[in-house]
Amino acid sequence: MGSFSIWHWLIVLLVVLLLFGSGKISNLMGDLATGIKSFKKNMKEDEPDASLAESAPPAATKPTGSIGGPAAPAEPATTTTTSRPAA
């Protein structure tokens, strides 16, 4: 009673082919292969981003004048006015 014989596997294969048809099975396998390729491609795209994030130094923060830090000097506001000709 251990494993199935070759005849058992051939009967199972025949039943599966009759139920689903060979076209559906080949389409399913093609979709599976496309999904695996897409997954591998996305994993390769993510790897350089992760290595750059680990090797980049942390960003320096400017004091904003909030509690506990000196106030940053205010920059002079510049405004430009343009005149439009009357229509």
HTML snippet that shows the backbone in 3Dmol.js (N, CA, C, O; Angstrom):
<script src="https://3Dmol.org/build/3Dmol-min.js"></script>
<div id="view" style="width:600px;height:400px;position:relative"></div>
<script>
const pdb = `
ATOM      1  N   MET A   1       0.794  -1.188   0.000  1.00  0.00           N
ATOM      2  CA  MET A   1       0.000   0.000   0.000  1.00  0.00           C
ATOM      3  C   MET A   1       0.844   1.264   0.000  1.00  0.00           C
ATOM      4  O   MET A   1       0.286   2.350   0.151  1.00  0.00           O
ATOM      5  N   GLY A   2       2.087   1.185  -0.153  1.00  0.00           N
ATOM      6  CA  GLY A   2       2.998   2.324  -0.073  1.00  0.00           C
ATOM      7  C   GLY A   2       2.693   3.421  -1.072  1.00  0.00           C
ATOM      8  O   GLY A   2       1.808   4.243  -0.834  1.00  0.00           O
ATOM      9  N   SER A   3       3.394   3.450  -2.163  1.00  0.00           N
ATOM     10  CA  SER A   3       3.212   4.512  -3.152  1.00  0.00           C
ATOM     11  C   SER A   3       2.322   4.030  -4.287  1.00  0.00           C
ATOM     12  O   SER A   3       2.070   2.834  -4.438  1.00  0.00           O
ATOM     13  N   PHE A   4       1.856   4.978  -5.073  1.00  0.00           N
ATOM     14  CA  PHE A   4       1.014   4.633  -6.218  1.00  0.00           C
ATOM     15  C   PHE A   4       1.867   4.076  -7.346  1.00  0.00           C
ATOM     16  O   PHE A   4       3.033   4.442  -7.492  1.00  0.00           O
ATOM     17  N   SER A   5       1.291   3.207  -8.128  1.00  0.00           N
ATOM     18  CA  SER A   5       2.011   2.666  -9.287  1.00  0.00           C
ATOM     19  C   SER A   5       1.863   3.639 -10.455  1.00  0.00           C
ATOM     20  O   SER A   5       1.134   4.625 -10.354  1.00  0.00           O
ATOM     21  N   ILE A   6       2.537   3.369 -11.537  1.00  0.00           N
ATOM     22  CA  ILE A   6       2.489   4.223 -12.715  1.00  0.00           C
ATOM     23  C   ILE A   6       1.079   4.290 -13.282  1.00  0.00           C
ATOM     24  O   ILE A   6       0.674   5.320 -13.822  1.00  0.00           O
ATOM     25  N   TRP A   7       0.322   3.192 -13.161  1.00  0.00           N
ATOM     26  CA  TRP A   7      -1.049   3.168 -13.684  1.00  0.00           C
ATOM     27  C   TRP A   7      -1.959   4.112 -12.916  1.00  0.00           C
ATOM     28  O   TRP A   7      -2.833   4.751 -13.502  1.00  0.00           O
ATOM     29  N   HIS A   8      -1.759   4.201 -11.624  1.00  0.00           N
ATOM     30  CA  HIS A   8      -2.550   5.137 -10.828  1.00  0.00           C
ATOM     31  C   HIS A   8      -2.291   6.576 -11.282  1.00  0.00           C
ATOM     32  O   HIS A   8      -3.225   7.363 -11.436  1.00  0.00           O
ATOM     33  N   TRP A   9      -1.026   6.907 -11.491  1.00  0.00           N
ATOM     34  CA  TRP A   9      -0.667   8.279 -11.909  1.00  0.00           C
ATOM     35  C   TRP A   9      -1.197   8.588 -13.309  1.00  0.00           C
ATOM     36  O   TRP A   9      -1.613   9.715 -13.577  1.00  0.00           O
ATOM     37  N   LEU A  10      -1.183   7.593 -14.209  1.00  0.00           N
ATOM     38  CA  LEU A  10      -1.715   7.820 -15.556  1.00  0.00           C
ATOM     39  C   LEU A  10      -3.225   8.055 -15.526  1.00  0.00           C
ATOM     40  O   LEU A  10      -3.739   8.883 -16.279  1.00  0.00           O
ATOM     41  N   ILE A  11      -3.929   7.339 -14.670  1.00  0.00           N
ATOM     42  CA  ILE A  11      -5.372   7.531 -14.553  1.00  0.00           C
ATOM     43  C   ILE A  11      -5.675   8.914 -13.972  1.00  0.00           C
ATOM     44  O   ILE A  11      -6.573   9.602 -14.456  1.00  0.00           O
ATOM     45  N   VAL A  12      -4.942   9.322 -12.951  1.00  0.00           N
ATOM     46  CA  VAL A  12      -5.123  10.661 -12.370  1.00  0.00           C
ATOM     47  C   VAL A  12      -4.848  11.731 -13.410  1.00  0.00           C
ATOM     48  O   VAL A  12      -5.605  12.696 -13.506  1.00  0.00           O
ATOM     49  N   LEU A  13      -3.783  11.588 -14.193  1.00  0.00           N
ATOM     50  CA  LEU A  13      -3.450  12.542 -15.240  1.00  0.00           C
ATOM     51  C   LEU A  13      -4.542  12.607 -16.301  1.00  0.00           C
ATOM     52  O   LEU A  13      -4.894  13.691 -16.765  1.00  0.00           O
ATOM     53  N   LEU A  14      -5.070  11.469 -16.682  1.00  0.00           N
ATOM     54  CA  LEU A  14      -6.147  11.411 -17.670  1.00  0.00           C
ATOM     55  C   LEU A  14      -7.400  12.121 -17.156  1.00  0.00           C
ATOM     56  O   LEU A  14      -8.036  12.870 -17.899  1.00  0.00           O
ATOM     57  N   VAL A  15      -7.756  11.892 -15.896  1.00  0.00           N
ATOM     58  CA  VAL A  15      -8.931  12.550 -15.315  1.00  0.00           C
ATOM     59  C   VAL A  15      -8.737  14.062 -15.258  1.00  0.00           C
ATOM     60  O   VAL A  15      -9.654  14.819 -15.576  1.00  0.00           O
ATOM     61  N   VAL A  16      -7.560  14.497 -14.859  1.00  0.00           N
ATOM     62  CA  VAL A  16      -7.276  15.934 -14.796  1.00  0.00           C
ATOM     63  C   VAL A  16      -7.360  16.550 -16.184  1.00  0.00           C
ATOM     64  O   VAL A  16      -7.941  17.624 -16.343  1.00  0.00           O
ATOM     65  N   LEU A  17      -6.799  15.902 -17.183  1.00  0.00           N
ATOM     66  CA  LEU A  17      -6.863  16.417 -18.556  1.00  0.00           C
ATOM     67  C   LEU A  17      -8.292  16.460 -19.072  1.00  0.00           C
ATOM     68  O   LEU A  17      -8.662  17.395 -19.782  1.00  0.00           O
ATOM     69  N   LEU A  18      -9.101  15.467 -18.728  1.00  0.00           N
ATOM     70  CA  LEU A  18     -10.497  15.466 -19.167  1.00  0.00           C
ATOM     71  C   LEU A  18     -11.305  16.573 -18.491  1.00  0.00           C
ATOM     72  O   LEU A  18     -12.166  17.186 -19.122  1.00  0.00           O
ATOM     73  N   LEU A  19     -11.032  16.829 -17.219  1.00  0.00           N
ATOM     74  CA  LEU A  19     -11.776  17.854 -16.491  1.00  0.00           C
ATOM     75  C   LEU A  19     -11.388  19.270 -16.918  1.00  0.00           C
ATOM     76  O   LEU A  19     -12.253  20.117 -17.141  1.00  0.00           O
ATOM     77  N   PHE A  20     -10.105  19.515 -17.029  1.00  0.00           N
ATOM     78  CA  PHE A  20      -9.633  20.878 -17.270  1.00  0.00           C
ATOM     79  C   PHE A  20      -9.236  21.140 -18.712  1.00  0.00           C
ATOM     80  O   PHE A  20      -9.247  22.291 -19.149  1.00  0.00           O
ATOM     81  N   GLY A  21      -8.895  20.126 -19.445  1.00  0.00           N
ATOM     82  CA  GLY A  21      -8.432  20.313 -20.808  1.00  0.00           C
ATOM     83  C   GLY A  21      -6.966  20.716 -20.825  1.00  0.00           C
ATOM     84  O   GLY A  21      -6.468  21.307 -19.866  1.00  0.00           O
ATOM     85  N   SER A  22      -6.283  20.400 -21.904  1.00  0.00           N
ATOM     86  CA  SER A  22      -4.846  20.688 -21.965  1.00  0.00           C
ATOM     87  C   SER A  22      -4.584  22.182 -22.124  1.00  0.00           C
ATOM     88  O   SER A  22      -3.541  22.672 -21.692  1.00  0.00           O
ATOM     89  N   GLY A  23      -5.515  22.916 -22.739  1.00  0.00           N
ATOM     90  CA  GLY A  23      -5.323  24.357 -22.932  1.00  0.00           C
ATOM     91  C   GLY A  23      -5.319  25.126 -21.628  1.00  0.00           C
ATOM     92  O   GLY A  23      -4.500  26.024 -21.432  1.00  0.00           O
ATOM     93  N   LYS A  24      -6.233  24.776 -20.734  1.00  0.00           N
ATOM     94  CA  LYS A  24      -6.296  25.475 -19.449  1.00  0.00           C
ATOM     95  C   LYS A  24      -5.050  25.205 -18.611  1.00  0.00           C
ATOM     96  O   LYS A  24      -4.535  26.098 -17.938  1.00  0.00           O
ATOM     97  N   ILE A  25      -4.581  23.977 -18.661  1.00  0.00           N
ATOM     98  CA  ILE A  25      -3.400  23.623 -17.865  1.00  0.00           C
ATOM     99  C   ILE A  25      -2.167  24.357 -18.394  1.00  0.00           C
ATOM    100  O   ILE A  25      -1.361  24.858 -17.612  1.00  0.00           O
ATOM    101  N   SER A  26      -2.018  24.421 -19.726  1.00  0.00           N
ATOM    102  CA  SER A  26      -0.850  25.121 -20.268  1.00  0.00           C
ATOM    103  C   SER A  26      -0.951  26.617 -20.002  1.00  0.00           C
ATOM    104  O   SER A  26       0.064  27.264 -19.746  1.00  0.00           O
ATOM    105  N   ASN A  27      -2.160  27.181 -20.057  1.00  0.00           N
ATOM    106  CA  ASN A  27      -2.325  28.599 -19.716  1.00  0.00           C
ATOM    107  C   ASN A  27      -1.992  28.855 -18.251  1.00  0.00           C
ATOM    108  O   ASN A  27      -1.370  29.863 -17.915  1.00  0.00           O
ATOM    109  N   LEU A  28      -2.404  27.948 -17.392  1.00  0.00           N
ATOM    110  CA  LEU A  28      -2.130  28.076 -15.969  1.00  0.00           C
ATOM    111  C   LEU A  28      -0.625  28.026 -15.700  1.00  0.00           C
ATOM    112  O   LEU A  28      -0.108  28.812 -14.907  1.00  0.00           O
ATOM    113  N   MET A  29       0.067  27.114 -16.351  1.00  0.00           N
ATOM    114  CA  MET A  29       1.517  27.011 -16.171  1.00  0.00           C
ATOM    115  C   MET A  29       2.235  28.253 -16.730  1.00  0.00           C
ATOM    116  O   MET A  29       3.216  28.720 -16.151  1.00  0.00           O
ATOM    117  N   GLY A  30       1.740  28.779 -17.852  1.00  0.00           N
ATOM    118  CA  GLY A  30       2.325  29.995 -18.414  1.00  0.00           C
ATOM    119  C   GLY A  30       2.129  31.187 -17.495  1.00  0.00           C
ATOM    120  O   GLY A  30       3.038  32.000 -17.329  1.00  0.00           O
ATOM    121  N   ASP A  31       0.947  31.298 -16.895  1.00  0.00           N
ATOM    122  CA  ASP A  31       0.683  32.378 -15.947  1.00  0.00           C
ATOM    123  C   ASP A  31       1.557  32.238 -14.706  1.00  0.00           C
ATOM    124  O   ASP A  31       2.041  33.232 -14.165  1.00  0.00           O
ATOM    125  N   LEU A  32       1.753  31.019 -14.263  1.00  0.00           N
ATOM    126  CA  LEU A  32       2.616  30.778 -13.100  1.00  0.00           C
ATOM    127  C   LEU A  32       4.053  31.187 -13.405  1.00  0.00           C
ATOM    128  O   LEU A  32       4.709  31.822 -12.579  1.00  0.00           O
ATOM    129  N   ALA A  33       4.543  30.824 -14.591  1.00  0.00           N
ATOM    130  CA  ALA A  33       5.908  31.188 -14.969  1.00  0.00           C
ATOM    131  C   ALA A  33       6.056  32.702 -15.083  1.00  0.00           C
ATOM    132  O   ALA A  33       7.073  33.253 -14.663  1.00  0.00           O
ATOM    133  N   THR A  34       5.056  33.382 -15.647  1.00  0.00           N
ATOM    134  CA  THR A  34       5.100  34.840 -15.751  1.00  0.00           C
ATOM    135  C   THR A  34       5.121  35.486 -14.374  1.00  0.00           C
ATOM    136  O   THR A  34       5.833  36.466 -14.154  1.00  0.00           O
ATOM    137  N   GLY A  35       4.348  34.945 -13.457  1.00  0.00           N
ATOM    138  CA  GLY A  35       4.333  35.464 -12.093  1.00  0.00           C
ATOM    139  C   GLY A  35       5.674  35.296 -11.399  1.00  0.00           C
ATOM    140  O   GLY A  35       6.126  36.194 -10.689  1.00  0.00           O
ATOM    141  N   ILE A  36       6.310  34.153 -11.601  1.00  0.00           N
ATOM    142  CA  ILE A  36       7.619  33.914 -10.986  1.00  0.00           C
ATOM    143  C   ILE A  36       8.662  34.861 -11.565  1.00  0.00           C
ATOM    144  O   ILE A  36       9.485  35.401 -10.825  1.00  0.00           O
ATOM    145  N   LYS A  37       8.637  35.071 -12.888  1.00  0.00           N
ATOM    146  CA  LYS A  37       9.588  35.996 -13.516  1.00  0.00           C
ATOM    147  C   LYS A  37       9.386  37.413 -13.013  1.00  0.00           C
ATOM    148  O   LYS A  37      10.353  38.126 -12.746  1.00  0.00           O
ATOM    149  N   SER A  38       8.139  37.819 -12.883  1.00  0.00           N
ATOM    150  CA  SER A  38       7.831  39.155 -12.385  1.00  0.00           C
ATOM    151  C   SER A  38       8.302  39.319 -10.944  1.00  0.00           C
ATOM    152  O   SER A  38       8.841  40.363 -10.578  1.00  0.00           O
ATOM    153  N   PHE A  39       8.100  38.295 -10.135  1.00  0.00           N
ATOM    154  CA  PHE A  39       8.546  38.335  -8.746  1.00  0.00           C
ATOM    155  C   PHE A  39      10.060  38.475  -8.657  1.00  0.00           C
ATOM    156  O   PHE A  39      10.564  39.285  -7.879  1.00  0.00           O
ATOM    157  N   LYS A  40      10.786  37.693  -9.448  1.00  0.00           N
ATOM    158  CA  LYS A  40      12.248  37.763  -9.435  1.00  0.00           C
ATOM    159  C   LYS A  40      12.737  39.129  -9.899  1.00  0.00           C
ATOM    160  O   LYS A  40      13.687  39.675  -9.339  1.00  0.00           O
ATOM    161  N   LYS A  41      12.084  39.686 -10.929  1.00  0.00           N
ATOM    162  CA  LYS A  41      12.468  41.006 -11.437  1.00  0.00           C
ATOM    163  C   LYS A  41      12.276  42.067 -10.359  1.00  0.00           C
ATOM    164  O   LYS A  41      13.145  42.918 -10.164  1.00  0.00           O
ATOM    165  N   ASN A  42      11.151  42.022  -9.663  1.00  0.00           N
ATOM    166  CA  ASN A  42      10.893  42.999  -8.607  1.00  0.00           C
ATOM    167  C   ASN A  42      11.846  42.836  -7.436  1.00  0.00           C
ATOM    168  O   ASN A  42      12.223  43.822  -6.802  1.00  0.00           O
ATOM    169  N   MET A  43      12.237  41.610  -7.142  1.00  0.00           N
ATOM    170  CA  MET A  43      13.202  41.401  -6.064  1.00  0.00           C
ATOM    171  C   MET A  43      14.560  41.987  -6.428  1.00  0.00           C
ATOM    172  O   MET A  43      15.242  42.541  -5.567  1.00  0.00           O
ATOM    173  N   LYS A  44      14.964  41.871  -7.699  1.00  0.00           N
ATOM    174  CA  LYS A  44      16.232  42.445  -8.134  1.00  0.00           C
ATOM    175  C   LYS A  44      16.183  43.966  -8.099  1.00  0.00           C
ATOM    176  O   LYS A  44      17.188  44.607  -7.790  1.00  0.00           O
ATOM    177  N   GLU A  45      15.025  44.557  -8.412  1.00  0.00           N
ATOM    178  CA  GLU A  45      14.884  46.011  -8.382  1.00  0.00           C
ATOM    179  C   GLU A  45      14.935  46.528  -6.954  1.00  0.00           C
ATOM    180  O   GLU A  45      15.429  47.633  -6.729  1.00  0.00           O
ATOM    181  N   ASP A  46      14.447  45.777  -5.989  1.00  0.00           N
ATOM    182  CA  ASP A  46      14.433  46.211  -4.597  1.00  0.00           C
ATOM    183  C   ASP A  46      15.799  46.121  -3.942  1.00  0.00           C
ATOM    184  O   ASP A  46      16.073  46.884  -3.016  1.00  0.00           O
ATOM    185  N   GLU A  47      16.659  45.229  -4.380  1.00  0.00           N
ATOM    186  CA  GLU A  47      17.961  45.037  -3.739  1.00  0.00           C
ATOM    187  C   GLU A  47      18.848  46.275  -3.805  1.00  0.00           C
ATOM    188  O   GLU A  47      19.423  46.620  -2.772  1.00  0.00           O
ATOM    189  N   PRO A  48      19.011  46.981  -4.938  1.00  0.00           N
ATOM    190  CA  PRO A  48      19.863  48.170  -4.931  1.00  0.00           C
ATOM    191  C   PRO A  48      19.327  49.260  -4.011  1.00  0.00           C
ATOM    192  O   PRO A  48      20.120  49.962  -3.384  1.00  0.00           O
ATOM    193  N   ASP A  49      18.024  49.425  -3.908  1.00  0.00           N
ATOM    194  CA  ASP A  49      17.465  50.430  -3.024  1.00  0.00           C
ATOM    195  C   ASP A  49      17.823  50.135  -1.578  1.00  0.00           C
ATOM    196  O   ASP A  49      18.166  51.045  -0.824  1.00  0.00           O
ATOM    197  N   ALA A  50      17.746  48.880  -1.188  1.00  0.00           N
ATOM    198  CA  ALA A  50      18.053  48.509   0.183  1.00  0.00           C
ATOM    199  C   ALA A  50      19.533  48.713   0.486  1.00  0.00           C
ATOM    200  O   ALA A  50      19.877  49.148   1.585  1.00  0.00           O
ATOM    201  N   SER A  51      20.415  48.409  -0.464  1.00  0.00           N
ATOM    202  CA  SER A  51      21.846  48.582  -0.212  1.00  0.00           C
ATOM    203  C   SER A  51      22.215  50.052  -0.165  1.00  0.00           C
ATOM    204  O   SER A  51      23.114  50.429   0.586  1.00  0.00           O
ATOM    205  N   LEU A  52      21.546  50.900  -0.948  1.00  0.00           N
ATOM    206  CA  LEU A  52      21.809  52.332  -0.897  1.00  0.00           C
ATOM    207  C   LEU A  52      21.340  52.924   0.422  1.00  0.00           C
ATOM    208  O   LEU A  52      22.009  53.790   0.985  1.00  0.00           O
ATOM    209  N   ALA A  53      20.214  52.472   0.915  1.00  0.00           N
ATOM    210  CA  ALA A  53      19.687  53.002   2.169  1.00  0.00           C
ATOM    211  C   ALA A  53      20.598  52.642   3.339  1.00  0.00           C
ATOM    212  O   ALA A  53      20.730  53.430   4.275  1.00  0.00           O
ATOM    213  N   GLU A  54      21.220  51.484   3.307  1.00  0.00           N
ATOM    214  CA  GLU A  54      22.103  51.082   4.390  1.00  0.00           C
ATOM    215  C   GLU A  54      23.429  51.829   4.346  1.00  0.00           C
ATOM    216  O   GLU A  54      23.993  52.125   5.399  1.00  0.00           O
ATOM    217  N   SER A  55      23.944  52.144   3.157  1.00  0.00           N
ATOM    218  CA  SER A  55      25.255  52.775   3.058  1.00  0.00           C
ATOM    219  C   SER A  55      25.186  54.287   3.121  1.00  0.00           C
ATOM    220  O   SER A  55      26.212  54.927   3.349  1.00  0.00           O
ATOM    221  N   ALA A  56      24.018  54.886   2.928  1.00  0.00           N
ATOM    222  CA  ALA A  56      23.891  56.341   2.955  1.00  0.00           C
ATOM    223  C   ALA A  56      23.953  56.828   4.396  1.00  0.00           C
ATOM    224  O   ALA A  56      23.373  56.215   5.292  1.00  0.00           O
ATOM    225  N   PRO A  57      24.677  57.963   4.621  1.00  0.00           N
ATOM    226  CA  PRO A  57      24.727  58.509   5.975  1.00  0.00           C
ATOM    227  C   PRO A  57      23.365  59.110   6.332  1.00  0.00           C
ATOM    228  O   PRO A  57      22.607  59.499   5.444  1.00  0.00           O
ATOM    229  N   PRO A  58      23.059  59.184   7.616  1.00  0.00           N
ATOM    230  CA  PRO A  58      21.777  59.755   8.012  1.00  0.00           C
ATOM    231  C   PRO A  58      21.727  61.237   7.655  1.00  0.00           C
ATOM    232  O   PRO A  58      22.747  61.926   7.695  1.00  0.00           O
ATOM    233  N   ALA A  59      20.565  61.713   7.313  1.00  0.00           N
ATOM    234  CA  ALA A  59      20.399  63.108   6.913  1.00  0.00           C
ATOM    235  C   ALA A  59      20.522  64.012   8.125  1.00  0.00           C
ATOM    236  O   ALA A  59      19.991  63.707   9.193  1.00  0.00           O
ATOM    237  N   ALA A  60      21.222  65.124   7.958  1.00  0.00           N
ATOM    238  CA  ALA A  60      21.374  66.090   9.040  1.00  0.00           C
ATOM    239  C   ALA A  60      20.100  66.919   9.135  1.00  0.00           C
ATOM    240  O   ALA A  60      19.488  67.260   8.123  1.00  0.00           O
ATOM    241  N   THR A  61      19.714  67.234  10.358  1.00  0.00           N
ATOM    242  CA  THR A  61      18.518  68.036  10.551  1.00  0.00           C
ATOM    243  C   THR A  61      18.905  69.440  10.952  1.00  0.00           C
ATOM    244  O   THR A  61      19.869  69.640  11.692  1.00  0.00           O
ATOM    245  N   LYS A  62      18.154  70.415  10.464  1.00  0.00           N
ATOM    246  CA  LYS A  62      18.376  71.810  10.814  1.00  0.00           C
ATOM    247  C   LYS A  62      17.583  72.129  12.069  1.00  0.00           C
ATOM    248  O   LYS A  62      16.503  71.582  12.291  1.00  0.00           O
ATOM    249  N   PRO A  63      18.133  73.027  12.893  1.00  0.00           N
ATOM    250  CA  PRO A  63      17.326  73.473  14.028  1.00  0.00           C
ATOM    251  C   PRO A  63      16.156  74.312  13.514  1.00  0.00           C
ATOM    252  O   PRO A  63      16.319  75.145  12.622  1.00  0.00           O
ATOM    253  N   THR A  64      15.014  74.088  14.073  1.00  0.00           N
ATOM    254  CA  THR A  64      13.827  74.766  13.577  1.00  0.00           C
ATOM    255  C   THR A  64      13.289  75.803  14.532  1.00  0.00           C
ATOM    256  O   THR A  64      12.266  76.420  14.237  1.00  0.00           O
ATOM    257  N   GLY A  65      13.923  76.021  15.645  1.00  0.00           N
ATOM    258  CA  GLY A  65      13.420  76.997  16.590  1.00  0.00           C
ATOM    259  C   GLY A  65      12.353  76.418  17.499  1.00  0.00           C
ATOM    260  O   GLY A  65      11.661  77.151  18.204  1.00  0.00           O
ATOM    261  N   SER A  66      12.224  75.115  17.480  1.00  0.00           N
ATOM    262  CA  SER A  66      11.248  74.493  18.366  1.00  0.00           C
ATOM    263  C   SER A  66      11.839  74.410  19.764  1.00  0.00           C
ATOM    264  O   SER A  66      12.950  74.881  20.007  1.00  0.00           O
ATOM    265  N   ILE A  67      11.127  73.839  20.637  1.00  0.00           N
ATOM    266  CA  ILE A  67      11.564  73.757  22.029  1.00  0.00           C
ATOM    267  C   ILE A  67      12.895  73.023  22.101  1.00  0.00           C
ATOM    268  O   ILE A  67      13.053  71.931  21.556  1.00  0.00           O
ATOM    269  N   GLY A  68      13.850  73.648  22.787  1.00  0.00           N
ATOM    270  CA  GLY A  68      15.131  73.013  22.997  1.00  0.00           C
ATOM    271  C   GLY A  68      16.173  73.324  21.937  1.00  0.00           C
ATOM    272  O   GLY A  68      17.310  72.872  22.073  1.00  0.00           O
ATOM    273  N   GLY A  69      15.856  74.056  20.911  1.00  0.00           N
ATOM    274  CA  GLY A  69      16.834  74.362  19.874  1.00  0.00           C
ATOM    275  C   GLY A  69      16.844  75.844  19.551  1.00  0.00           C
ATOM    276  O   GLY A  69      15.838  76.528  19.736  1.00  0.00           O
ATOM    277  N   PRO A  70      17.970  76.342  19.072  1.00  0.00           N
ATOM    278  CA  PRO A  70      18.030  77.767  18.726  1.00  0.00           C
ATOM    279  C   PRO A  70      17.157  78.056  17.506  1.00  0.00           C
ATOM    280  O   PRO A  70      16.946  77.197  16.650  1.00  0.00           O
ATOM    281  N   ALA A  71      16.666  79.266  17.453  1.00  0.00           N
ATOM    282  CA  ALA A  71      15.806  79.662  16.350  1.00  0.00           C
ATOM    283  C   ALA A  71      16.656  79.940  15.117  1.00  0.00           C
ATOM    284  O   ALA A  71      17.735  80.525  15.205  1.00  0.00           O
ATOM    285  N   ALA A  72      16.157  79.515  13.989  1.00  0.00           N
ATOM    286  CA  ALA A  72      16.848  79.772  12.727  1.00  0.00           C
ATOM    287  C   ALA A  72      16.571  81.220  12.315  1.00  0.00           C
ATOM    288  O   ALA A  72      15.467  81.722  12.526  1.00  0.00           O
ATOM    289  N   PRO A  73      17.576  81.897  11.723  1.00  0.00           N
ATOM    290  CA  PRO A  73      17.346  83.278  11.303  1.00  0.00           C
ATOM    291  C   PRO A  73      16.276  83.331  10.220  1.00  0.00           C
ATOM    292  O   PRO A  73      16.198  82.469   9.344  1.00  0.00           O
ATOM    293  N   ALA A  74      15.466  84.360  10.309  1.00  0.00           N
ATOM    294  CA  ALA A  74      14.382  84.503   9.339  1.00  0.00           C
ATOM    295  C   ALA A  74      14.942  85.022   8.027  1.00  0.00           C
ATOM    296  O   ALA A  74      15.806  85.899   8.013  1.00  0.00           O
ATOM    297  N   GLU A  75      14.449  84.480   6.934  1.00  0.00           N
ATOM    298  CA  GLU A  75      14.875  84.953   5.622  1.00  0.00           C
ATOM    299  C   GLU A  75      13.952  86.083   5.200  1.00  0.00           C
ATOM    300  O   GLU A  75      12.748  86.027   5.450  1.00  0.00           O
ATOM    301  N   PRO A  76      14.511  87.123   4.553  1.00  0.00           N
ATOM    302  CA  PRO A  76      13.658  88.227   4.127  1.00  0.00           C
ATOM    303  C   PRO A  76      12.696  87.755   3.036  1.00  0.00           C
ATOM    304  O   PRO A  76      13.070  87.005   2.134  1.00  0.00           O
ATOM    305  N   ALA A  77      11.475  88.203   3.144  1.00  0.00           N
ATOM    306  CA  ALA A  77      10.469  87.836   2.161  1.00  0.00           C
ATOM    307  C   ALA A  77      10.653  88.699   0.920  1.00  0.00           C
ATOM    308  O   ALA A  77      10.801  89.917   1.018  1.00  0.00           O
ATOM    309  N   THR A  78      10.644  88.073  -0.223  1.00  0.00           N
ATOM    310  CA  THR A  78      10.769  88.815  -1.472  1.00  0.00           C
ATOM    311  C   THR A  78       9.483  88.645  -2.248  1.00  0.00           C
ATOM    312  O   THR A  78       8.991  87.533  -2.441  1.00  0.00           O
ATOM    313  N   THR A  79       8.953  89.762  -2.685  1.00  0.00           N
ATOM    314  CA  THR A  79       7.747  89.709  -3.494  1.00  0.00           C
ATOM    315  C   THR A  79       8.008  90.443  -4.787  1.00  0.00           C
ATOM    316  O   THR A  79       8.718  91.448  -4.814  1.00  0.00           O
ATOM    317  N   THR A  80       7.452  89.955  -5.815  1.00  0.00           N
ATOM    318  CA  THR A  80       7.585  90.617  -7.107  1.00  0.00           C
ATOM    319  C   THR A  80       6.189  90.948  -7.600  1.00  0.00           C
ATOM    320  O   THR A  80       5.264  90.141  -7.502  1.00  0.00           O
ATOM    321  N   THR A  81       6.061  92.150  -8.131  1.00  0.00           N
ATOM    322  CA  THR A  81       4.779  92.542  -8.668  1.00  0.00           C
ATOM    323  C   THR A  81       4.934  92.744 -10.144  1.00  0.00           C
ATOM    324  O   THR A  81       5.927  93.302 -10.611  1.00  0.00           O
ATOM    325  N   THR A  82       3.981  92.303 -10.854  1.00  0.00           N
ATOM    326  CA  THR A  82       3.987  92.518 -12.304  1.00  0.00           C
ATOM    327  C   THR A  82       2.706  93.229 -12.671  1.00  0.00           C
ATOM    328  O   THR A  82       1.634  92.958 -12.130  1.00  0.00           O
ATOM    329  N   SER A  83       2.848  94.114 -13.575  1.00  0.00           N
ATOM    330  CA  SER A  83       1.651  94.847 -14.006  1.00  0.00           C
ATOM    331  C   SER A  83       1.185  94.271 -15.323  1.00  0.00           C
ATOM    332  O   SER A  83       1.980  93.972 -16.214  1.00  0.00           O
ATOM    333  N   ARG A  84      -0.114  94.124 -15.423  1.00  0.00           N
ATOM    334  CA  ARG A  84      -0.714  93.600 -16.647  1.00  0.00           C
ATOM    335  C   ARG A  84      -1.302  94.766 -17.423  1.00  0.00           C
ATOM    336  O   ARG A  84      -1.878  95.685 -16.841  1.00  0.00           O
ATOM    337  N   PRO A  85      -1.155  94.722 -18.708  1.00  0.00           N
ATOM    338  CA  PRO A  85      -1.786  95.776 -19.489  1.00  0.00           C
ATOM    339  C   PRO A  85      -3.308  95.622 -19.472  1.00  0.00           C
ATOM    340  O   PRO A  85      -3.828  94.507 -19.443  1.00  0.00           O
ATOM    341  N   ALA A  86      -3.999  96.733 -19.490  1.00  0.00           N
ATOM    342  CA  ALA A  86      -5.461  96.688 -19.467  1.00  0.00           C
ATOM    343  C   ALA A  86      -5.987  96.127 -20.772  1.00  0.00           C
ATOM    344  O   ALA A  86      -5.441  96.400 -21.841  1.00  0.00           O
ATOM    345  N   ALA A  87      -7.008  95.373 -20.684  1.00  0.00           N
ATOM    346  CA  ALA A  87      -7.549  94.730 -21.884  1.00  0.00           C
ATOM    347  C   ALA A  87      -8.587  95.587 -22.562  1.00  0.00           C
ATOM    348  O   ALA A  87      -9.140  95.190 -23.588  1.00  0.00           O
TER     349      ALA A  87
END
`;
const viewer = $3Dmol.createViewer("view");
viewer.addModel(pdb, "pdb");
viewer.setStyle({}, {cartoon: {color: "spectrum"}});
viewer.zoomTo();
viewer.render();
</script>
